[in-house]
Amino acid sequence: MDAEKLVAEWSARDHGRALVPEDHAAIDATFAARMFVIERICAGAHADLFNGCLVLGRLLASHGASPTLVSATLDGAIDVTRAREGGAHAEPGAPSDDWIASARAALAEGYAAARMDAARAEALAGWDYARCAVKIDDVTTAFAAGLPDDDEEAVLDWAAKVALCAQRDKVRRAIVGGAPRPRAALEDALALAGIEVVRDAPARASLFRWLTGRRG
């Protein structure tokens, strides 16, 4: 088996399906993962193959591949390995063996998971310092604790990072508004960083409304 030749043929087929420049870059950047997949297909090692497809899907997403390319990329691997064995080429969308359906699902799962992770990371970045803060005066800053609070560890990590940045920025007094869990986490982190936290509810609510209006 000349795995490199098969991967080159598979990649060439995918380049023919590419819609955007990111597709071409993603194809070229996933050679090693494609090699792993091809070797497992040829060896019939389907358990390892599914893991390889999962990783390939994630890598394609990380390099900006389009959903159209991802939906068809496994067709090329099936085509070149069947041609090597002297069998018929696989028709896209045609009935196939169970392992092929599972491999397609694993690749799609990896791609979707990576896209979701990237979207979540981008959303969370919108609450990093200093995007979540507005300076009131030379020593006082108002903070918006609007971070999604479904992940306790992520909330605590975010609060610690914001507090550290505020300390480095010489913030001495803070007013925090927002959802209860991230607000409490940030207030605690700021206090631990030696920053005075204003906990007066009316003042906090009023300033938070002003701050979120500024963010919009």
Order of alpha helices (4+ residues) and beta strands (2+ residues): alpha-alpha-alpha-alpha-alpha-alpha-beta-beta-alpha-beta-alpha-beta-alpha
